[in-house]
Amino acid sequence: MTDVRDQAAPTLKEERPSEFGGYIWYELMTTDPDSAKDFYDALVGWNIQKGPQEYGSYRVIGRSDGGFAGGLMSLNDQMQQHGARPMWLGYIHVADVDKAIARIEEKGGKTEMPATDIPNVGRIAMVTDPQGAPFYVMKPIPPANDPNAKSDVFDPKAEQRCGWNELSTSDPVAARRFYGELFGWTSDEFMPMGEMGEYRFFNRGDVMIGAVAGTMEGQQPHWRYYFRVPSISKAKEAAEAKGGTIRMGPHQVPTGDYIIIGTDPQGAEFALVGGQ
Protein backbone atom coordinates (compact mmCIF):
# COMPACT_ATOMS: atom_id res chain seq x y z
CA MET A 1 0.00 0.00 0.00
CA THR A 2 1.31 3.46 -0.87
CA ASP A 3 1.26 5.96 1.93
CA VAL A 4 -0.22 9.34 1.01
CA ARG A 5 2.99 11.01 2.16
CA ASP A 6 4.84 9.05 -0.54
CA GLN A 7 2.98 11.27 -3.01
CA ALA A 8 3.05 14.51 -1.11
CA ALA A 9 6.13 14.43 1.09
CA PRO A 10 8.30 17.54 1.41
CA THR A 11 11.17 16.68 -0.91
CA LEU A 12 14.55 18.38 -0.70
CA LYS A 13 18.01 17.07 -1.43
CA GLU A 14 19.72 17.42 1.93
CA GLU A 15 23.25 17.75 0.55
CA ARG A 16 22.56 21.19 -0.88
CA PRO A 17 23.48 23.83 1.70
CA SER A 18 21.06 26.32 0.13
CA GLU A 19 18.13 24.07 1.08
CA PHE A 20 19.05 23.59 4.73
CA GLY A 21 16.87 25.58 7.11
CA GLY A 22 14.03 26.10 4.67
CA TYR A 23 10.33 25.56 5.27
CA ILE A 24 9.39 22.40 3.39
CA TRP A 25 5.89 21.50 4.63
CA TYR A 26 2.95 22.93 6.55
CA GLU A 27 0.47 20.92 8.57
CA LEU A 28 -2.92 21.66 10.08
CA MET A 29 -3.81 19.62 13.15
CA THR A 30 -7.59 19.67 13.59
CA THR A 31 -10.42 17.94 15.43
CA ASP A 32 -12.73 17.96 12.39
CA PRO A 33 -11.04 17.29 9.02
CA ASP A 34 -14.27 17.53 7.00
CA SER A 35 -15.13 20.93 8.44
CA ALA A 36 -11.53 22.08 7.95
CA LYS A 37 -11.68 21.04 4.30
CA ASP A 38 -14.89 22.99 3.76
CA PHE A 39 -13.43 26.05 5.48
CA TYR A 40 -9.98 26.24 3.89
CA ASP A 41 -11.02 25.15 0.42
CA ALA A 42 -13.41 28.13 0.42
CA LEU A 43 -10.81 30.56 1.80
CA VAL A 44 -7.68 29.64 -0.11
CA GLY A 45 -8.92 27.73 -3.15
CA TRP A 46 -7.32 24.46 -2.05
CA ASN A 47 -8.67 20.98 -2.62
CA ILE A 48 -8.01 19.12 0.61
CA GLN A 49 -8.40 15.37 0.28
CA LYS A 50 -12.03 14.48 0.97
CA GLY A 51 -11.55 11.46 3.18
CA PRO A 52 -8.84 9.31 4.69
CA GLN A 53 -9.71 6.28 2.52
CA GLU A 54 -6.71 3.95 2.58
CA TYR A 55 -4.38 6.67 3.85
CA GLY A 56 -5.35 6.64 7.50
CA SER A 57 -5.99 9.97 9.21
CA TYR A 58 -3.60 12.07 7.14
CA ARG A 59 -4.97 14.15 4.25
CA VAL A 60 -3.11 16.07 1.59
CA ILE A 61 -3.78 19.76 0.92
CA GLY A 62 -3.88 20.06 -2.86
CA ARG A 63 -3.35 23.25 -4.85
CA SER A 64 -5.24 24.11 -8.02
CA ASP A 65 -2.02 23.81 -10.05
CA GLY A 66 -1.68 20.14 -9.07
CA GLY A 67 0.96 20.70 -6.40
CA PHE A 68 0.68 20.45 -2.63
CA ALA A 69 0.41 23.09 0.08
CA GLY A 70 0.85 20.74 3.03
CA GLY A 71 -1.11 18.19 5.00
CA LEU A 72 -3.94 17.82 7.46
CA MET A 73 -3.76 15.60 10.53
CA SER A 74 -6.81 14.56 12.52
CA LEU A 75 -6.45 14.88 16.30
CA ASN A 76 -7.92 11.90 18.10
CA ASP A 77 -9.05 11.83 21.73
CA GLN A 78 -5.75 10.47 22.98
CA MET A 79 -3.79 13.25 21.28
CA GLN A 80 -6.07 15.85 22.78
CA GLN A 81 -5.78 14.31 26.26
CA HIS A 82 -2.01 14.77 25.95
CA GLY A 83 -2.42 18.45 25.15
CA ALA A 84 -2.62 18.53 21.35
CA ARG A 85 -4.90 21.26 20.02
CA PRO A 86 -5.95 22.58 16.61
CA MET A 87 -3.09 24.59 15.13
CA TRP A 88 -0.84 25.08 12.11
CA LEU A 89 2.77 23.87 12.27
CA GLY A 90 5.69 24.25 9.88
CA TYR A 91 8.41 21.76 8.97
CA ILE A 92 12.00 23.01 8.70
CA HIS A 93 14.61 21.06 6.75
CA VAL A 94 17.64 19.72 8.64
CA ALA A 95 20.47 17.45 7.54
CA ASP A 96 20.23 15.25 10.65
CA VAL A 97 17.13 15.21 12.87
CA ASP A 98 18.84 13.67 15.91
CA LYS A 99 21.69 16.17 15.83
CA ALA A 100 19.19 18.99 15.39
CA ILE A 101 17.25 17.80 18.45
CA ALA A 102 20.44 17.69 20.50
CA ARG A 103 21.33 21.26 19.50
CA ILE A 104 17.80 22.48 20.18
CA GLU A 105 17.84 20.99 23.67
CA GLU A 106 21.32 22.38 24.35
CA LYS A 107 19.98 25.83 23.48
CA GLY A 108 17.02 25.50 25.84
CA GLY A 109 14.38 24.06 23.52
CA LYS A 110 12.40 20.87 24.15
CA THR A 111 11.38 17.75 22.27
CA GLU A 112 7.61 17.32 22.14
CA MET A 113 7.55 14.31 19.79
CA PRO A 114 10.69 12.17 19.53
CA ALA A 115 12.41 11.50 16.23
CA THR A 116 10.23 9.22 14.13
CA ASP A 117 10.85 7.57 10.76
CA ILE A 118 8.02 7.67 8.22
CA PRO A 119 8.66 5.07 5.48
CA ASN A 120 9.53 6.62 2.11
CA VAL A 121 8.99 10.10 3.55
CA GLY A 122 11.74 10.90 6.05
CA ARG A 123 12.59 11.40 9.70
CA ILE A 124 10.72 14.02 11.73
CA ALA A 125 10.46 15.36 15.26
CA MET A 126 8.29 18.00 16.89
CA VAL A 127 10.18 20.46 19.07
CA THR A 128 9.72 23.80 20.77
CA ASP A 129 12.12 26.71 20.89
CA PRO A 130 13.30 28.02 24.29
CA GLN A 131 10.25 30.29 24.57
CA GLY A 132 7.82 27.44 23.79
CA ALA A 133 6.90 27.98 20.12
CA PRO A 134 6.44 24.55 18.45
CA PHE A 135 7.66 23.45 15.02
CA TYR A 136 8.86 20.32 13.24
CA VAL A 137 12.36 19.47 12.04
CA MET A 138 12.66 17.02 9.19
CA LYS A 139 15.16 15.20 7.04
CA PRO A 140 13.10 14.24 3.99
CA ILE A 141 13.64 11.34 1.60
CA PRO A 142 13.46 12.50 -2.03
CA PRO A 143 11.23 10.38 -4.30
CA ALA A 144 13.11 7.67 -6.16
CA ASN A 145 12.05 9.05 -9.54
CA ASP A 146 13.13 12.61 -8.72
CA PRO A 147 16.13 12.65 -6.37
CA ASN A 148 16.69 16.39 -6.92
CA ALA A 149 13.10 17.41 -6.18
CA LYS A 150 12.55 20.49 -4.05
CA SER A 151 9.63 21.55 -1.89
CA ASP A 152 7.68 24.53 -3.21
CA VAL A 153 5.19 24.96 -0.36
CA PHE A 154 6.80 28.29 0.58
CA ASP A 155 6.78 31.08 -1.98
CA PRO A 156 6.60 34.80 -1.12
CA LYS A 157 4.41 35.59 -4.15
CA ALA A 158 2.58 32.46 -5.37
CA GLU A 159 -1.08 31.96 -4.44
CA GLN A 160 -2.19 28.96 -2.38
CA ARG A 161 1.28 28.68 -0.85
CA CYS A 162 2.65 30.06 2.39
CA GLY A 163 4.17 33.45 1.71
CA TRP A 164 5.27 34.57 5.19
CA ASN A 165 6.36 32.88 8.44
CA GLU A 166 5.89 35.04 11.53
CA LEU A 167 7.06 34.25 15.04
CA SER A 168 5.34 35.86 18.02
CA THR A 169 7.55 35.30 21.05
CA SER A 170 8.13 36.46 24.61
CA ASP A 171 11.84 37.09 23.91
CA PRO A 172 12.57 38.24 20.34
CA VAL A 173 16.28 38.79 21.01
CA ALA A 174 16.75 35.23 22.28
CA ALA A 175 14.63 33.86 19.43
CA ARG A 176 16.75 35.65 16.83
CA ARG A 177 19.86 34.11 18.33
CA PHE A 178 18.29 30.63 18.54
CA TYR A 179 17.07 30.43 14.94
CA GLY A 180 20.14 32.18 13.61
CA GLU A 181 22.53 29.74 15.26
CA LEU A 182 20.37 26.73 14.44
CA PHE A 183 19.40 27.44 10.81
CA GLY A 184 21.65 30.28 9.70
CA TRP A 185 18.83 32.79 9.40
CA THR A 186 19.77 36.45 9.65
CA SER A 187 17.63 39.20 11.17
CA ASP A 188 19.52 42.44 10.64
CA GLU A 189 16.67 44.39 9.00
CA PHE A 190 13.78 45.63 11.09
CA MET A 191 10.76 47.91 11.20
CA PRO A 192 10.06 49.94 14.37
CA MET A 193 6.62 49.32 15.89
CA GLY A 194 6.54 51.90 18.67
CA GLU A 195 5.57 50.45 22.04
CA MET A 196 5.51 46.97 20.51
CA GLY A 197 9.24 47.15 19.81
CA GLU A 198 10.88 45.96 16.61
CA TYR A 199 9.52 43.80 13.84
CA ARG A 200 12.69 41.94 12.80
CA PHE A 201 12.77 40.27 9.38
CA PHE A 202 14.12 36.74 9.01
CA ASN A 203 16.25 36.15 5.93
CA ARG A 204 17.35 32.74 4.71
CA GLY A 205 20.18 33.61 2.37
CA ASP A 206 18.87 36.38 0.11
CA VAL A 207 15.20 35.44 0.60
CA MET A 208 13.09 37.13 3.25
CA ILE A 209 11.02 34.30 4.73
CA GLY A 210 9.27 35.99 7.64
CA ALA A 211 9.76 37.94 10.83
CA VAL A 212 9.85 37.87 14.62
CA ALA A 213 8.10 40.17 17.06
CA GLY A 214 6.95 40.23 20.66
CA THR A 215 3.75 38.63 21.91
CA MET A 216 0.58 40.43 22.87
CA GLU A 217 -0.52 40.24 26.51
CA GLY A 218 -1.71 36.74 27.35
CA GLN A 219 -0.51 35.29 24.04
CA GLN A 220 1.60 32.14 23.95
CA PRO A 221 4.73 32.08 21.74
CA HIS A 222 3.90 30.51 18.40
CA TRP A 223 4.54 30.58 14.66
CA ARG A 224 1.92 32.11 12.36
CA TYR A 225 1.83 31.15 8.66
CA TYR A 226 0.33 33.49 6.07
CA PHE A 227 -1.13 31.76 3.00
CA ARG A 228 -1.54 33.86 -0.11
CA VAL A 229 -4.97 34.45 -1.67
CA PRO A 230 -6.09 36.68 -4.58
CA SER A 231 -8.42 38.86 -2.50
CA ILE A 232 -8.36 39.39 1.25
CA SER A 233 -11.83 40.96 1.30
CA LYS A 234 -13.33 37.92 -0.42
CA ALA A 235 -11.40 35.57 1.86
CA LYS A 236 -12.72 37.45 4.90
CA GLU A 237 -16.29 37.06 3.65
CA ALA A 238 -15.73 33.35 3.05
CA ALA A 239 -14.19 32.86 6.49
CA GLU A 240 -17.09 34.49 8.27
CA ALA A 241 -19.64 32.64 6.15
CA LYS A 242 -18.00 29.32 7.07
CA GLY A 243 -17.97 29.96 10.81
CA GLY A 244 -14.53 31.51 11.25
CA THR A 245 -13.72 34.57 13.35
CA ILE A 246 -11.56 37.45 12.11
CA ARG A 247 -9.45 38.91 14.92
CA MET A 248 -7.43 41.42 12.91
CA GLY A 249 -7.78 43.11 9.55
CA PRO A 250 -8.03 43.59 6.74
CA HIS A 251 -4.85 45.55 7.40
CA GLN A 252 -2.47 46.88 4.75
CA VAL A 253 1.23 46.09 5.21
CA PRO A 254 4.23 48.00 3.80
CA THR A 255 4.47 45.72 0.73
CA GLY A 256 1.03 46.92 -0.38
CA ASP A 257 -0.58 43.59 0.43
CA TYR A 258 -3.41 43.15 2.90
CA ILE A 259 -3.56 40.63 5.73
CA ILE A 260 -6.11 39.11 8.06
CA ILE A 261 -5.65 36.93 11.13
CA GLY A 262 -8.46 34.78 12.46
CA THR A 263 -9.57 31.57 14.07
CA ASP A 264 -11.11 28.66 12.16
CA PRO A 265 -14.22 26.84 13.46
CA GLN A 266 -12.07 24.29 15.34
CA GLY A 267 -9.99 26.95 17.08
CA ALA A 268 -6.81 26.96 14.97
CA GLU A 269 -5.35 30.38 14.23
CA PHE A 270 -4.96 31.14 10.53
CA ALA A 271 -3.49 34.05 8.60
CA LEU A 272 -3.87 35.14 4.98
CA VAL A 273 -2.07 37.66 2.77
CA GLY A 274 -3.08 39.01 -0.63
CA GLY A 275 -4.56 41.84 -2.62
CA GLN A 276 -7.48 43.88 -1.40
C-alpha atoms as one frame of an Amber mdcrd trajectory, in Angstrom:
protein
   0.000   0.000   0.000   1.306   3.461  -0.875   1.257   5.963   1.933  -0.221
   9.338   1.015   2.990  11.006   2.163   4.840   9.051  -0.541   2.982  11.267
  -3.009   3.049  14.513  -1.110   6.130  14.431   1.093   8.299  17.542   1.411
  11.173  16.681  -0.907  14.549  18.375  -0.701  18.005  17.069  -1.426  19.716
  17.423   1.929  23.249  17.755   0.548  22.555  21.193  -0.883  23.477  23.826
   1.704  21.056  26.316   0.127  18.132  24.069   1.077  19.048  23.593   4.725
  16.871  25.582   7.111  14.029  26.104   4.667  10.328  25.559   5.269   9.391
  22.399   3.388   5.887  21.496   4.628   2.952  22.929   6.553   0.471  20.923
   8.567  -2.916  21.655  10.083  -3.811  19.618  13.151  -7.585  19.666  13.590
 -10.418  17.940  15.425 -12.735  17.960  12.386 -11.038  17.288   9.023 -14.269
  17.528   7.003 -15.127  20.930   8.439 -11.528  22.084   7.950 -11.675  21.037
   4.305 -14.886  22.987   3.765 -13.428  26.049   5.484  -9.976  26.244   3.893
 -11.017  25.148   0.420 -13.407  28.133   0.420 -10.813  30.564   1.802  -7.682
  29.644  -0.110  -8.919  27.728  -3.146  -7.319  24.465  -2.045  -8.672  20.984
  -2.624  -8.015  19.117   0.611  -8.397  15.374   0.282 -12.032  14.482   0.970
 -11.550  11.463   3.176  -8.837   9.312   4.692  -9.713   6.280   2.519  -6.711
   3.954   2.578  -4.380   6.669   3.849  -5.347   6.638   7.496  -5.994   9.969
   9.213  -3.596  12.073   7.136  -4.969  14.146   4.249  -3.107  16.070   1.586
  -3.777  19.757   0.921  -3.876  20.056  -2.856  -3.355  23.248  -4.853  -5.239
  24.108  -8.019  -2.016  23.815 -10.048  -1.675  20.142  -9.074   0.961  20.698
  -6.398   0.683  20.454  -2.631   0.409  23.090   0.079   0.849  20.739   3.033
  -1.108  18.187   4.996  -3.943  17.821   7.462  -3.759  15.597  10.527  -6.811
  14.560  12.522  -6.452  14.880  16.295  -7.924  11.898  18.100  -9.052  11.830
  21.730  -5.746  10.470  22.984  -3.786  13.247  21.278  -6.072  15.855  22.783
  -5.779  14.313  26.255  -2.007  14.769  25.945  -2.417  18.454  25.153  -2.620
  18.528  21.348  -4.898  21.256  20.025  -5.948  22.576  16.613  -3.092  24.589
  15.126  -0.844  25.081  12.106   2.767  23.871  12.273   5.687  24.253   9.885
   8.411  21.757   8.969  11.999  23.013   8.700  14.615  21.055   6.752  17.636
  19.717   8.639  20.467  17.446   7.544  20.229  15.248  10.653  17.128  15.206
  12.873  18.836  13.674  15.910  21.690  16.173  15.828  19.185  18.988  15.392
  17.249  17.797  18.448  20.439  17.687  20.498  21.334  21.255  19.502  17.802
  22.482  20.178  17.837  20.989  23.667  21.320  22.385  24.346  19.982  25.826
  23.477  17.024  25.500  25.836  14.379  24.056  23.521  12.400  20.872  24.153
  11.384  17.751  22.265   7.607  17.316  22.142   7.547  14.311  19.788  10.690
  12.168  19.532  12.407  11.503  16.226  10.229   9.219  14.125  10.850   7.568
  10.759   8.016   7.666   8.225   8.662   5.074   5.484   9.531   6.624   2.114
   8.989  10.099   3.554  11.738  10.905   6.052  12.594  11.395   9.703  10.720
  14.015  11.732  10.461  15.365  15.262   8.291  18.002  16.889  10.178  20.464
  19.066   9.722  23.801  20.765  12.117  26.712  20.892  13.296  28.021  24.292
  10.249  30.290  24.573   7.823  27.439  23.785   6.899  27.977  20.120   6.441
  24.551  18.454   7.655  23.451  15.016   8.865  20.319  13.242  12.364  19.475
  12.043  12.656  17.019   9.188  15.159  15.195   7.043  13.105  14.242   3.989
  13.639  11.343   1.597  13.460  12.499  -2.034  11.233  10.380  -4.301  13.108
   7.669  -6.162  12.052   9.046  -9.542  13.127  12.612  -8.716  16.131  12.655
  -6.372  16.692  16.394  -6.916  13.097  17.406  -6.177  12.548  20.492  -4.048
   9.635  21.547  -1.894   7.676  24.532  -3.208   5.194  24.964  -0.358   6.804
  28.286   0.582   6.780  31.075  -1.976   6.595  34.805  -1.122   4.408  35.594
  -4.151   2.577  32.465  -5.373  -1.076  31.957  -4.441  -2.193  28.963  -2.375
   1.278  28.678  -0.847   2.653  30.056   2.394   4.167  33.452   1.709   5.275
  34.571   5.191   6.362  32.877   8.443   5.886  35.040  11.526   7.061  34.246
  15.037   5.345  35.861  18.020   7.550  35.298  21.055   8.128  36.460  24.605
  11.836  37.087  23.908  12.568  38.245  20.338  16.277  38.791  21.007  16.755
  35.230  22.285  14.627  33.858  19.426  16.750  35.645  16.826  19.859  34.110
  18.330  18.288  30.632  18.543  17.067  30.431  14.938  20.140  32.183  13.612
  22.527  29.737  15.261  20.369  26.727  14.437  19.405  27.436  10.814  21.653
  30.275   9.704  18.825  32.793   9.405  19.766  36.451   9.652  17.627  39.204
  11.174  19.520  42.441  10.635  16.675  44.386   8.996  13.781  45.632  11.088
  10.764  47.906  11.195  10.061  49.937  14.373   6.625  49.317  15.893   6.535
  51.905  18.672   5.571  50.451  22.045   5.507  46.967  20.508   9.244  47.150
  19.814  10.881  45.965  16.613   9.524  43.798  13.843  12.688  41.937  12.803
  12.772  40.272   9.384  14.123  36.738   9.005  16.254  36.151   5.929  17.353
  32.741   4.709  20.180  33.605   2.371  18.868  36.375   0.111  15.197  35.437
   0.600  13.085  37.132   3.252  11.017  34.305   4.730   9.274  35.988   7.640
   9.764  37.940  10.832   9.852  37.870  14.616   8.095  40.168  17.060   6.953
  40.230  20.661   3.750  38.630  21.907   0.576  40.435  22.865  -0.524  40.237
  26.508  -1.714  36.736  27.346  -0.511  35.285  24.040   1.597  32.143  23.951
   4.726  32.081  21.745   3.898  30.507  18.399   4.541  30.584  14.664   1.925
  32.108  12.357   1.834  31.148   8.664   0.328  33.487   6.071  -1.128  31.757
   2.999  -1.543  33.857  -0.114  -4.966  34.453  -1.674  -6.087  36.681  -4.582
  -8.419  38.865  -2.496  -8.357  39.395   1.253 -11.828  40.960   1.302 -13.329
  37.919  -0.417 -11.402  35.565   1.858 -12.722  37.452   4.900 -16.285  37.056
   3.652 -15.732  33.345   3.053 -14.191  32.860   6.492 -17.088  34.492   8.272
 -19.644  32.643   6.145 -17.998  29.324   7.069 -17.967  29.960  10.809 -14.533
  31.511  11.252 -13.722  34.569  13.353 -11.558  37.448  12.108  -9.454  38.909
  14.919  -7.425  41.424  12.907  -7.779  43.108   9.550  -8.034  43.591   6.744
  -4.854  45.547   7.398  -2.470  46.882   4.749   1.229  46.095   5.213   4.228
  48.003   3.798   4.466  45.722   0.735   1.029  46.919  -0.378  -0.578  43.588
   0.427  -3.415  43.152   2.897  -3.556  40.628   5.734  -6.108  39.107   8.057
  -5.647  36.932  11.135  -8.457  34.784  12.460  -9.565  31.569  14.067 -11.109
  28.660  12.162 -14.222  26.839  13.462 -12.073  24.293  15.336  -9.987  26.948
  17.078  -6.807  26.957  14.967  -5.348  30.379  14.233  -4.964  31.135  10.532
  -3.490  34.049   8.600  -3.867  35.143   4.980  -2.069  37.656   2.765  -3.075
  39.008  -0.629  -4.563  41.840  -2.622  -7.476  43.884  -1.402
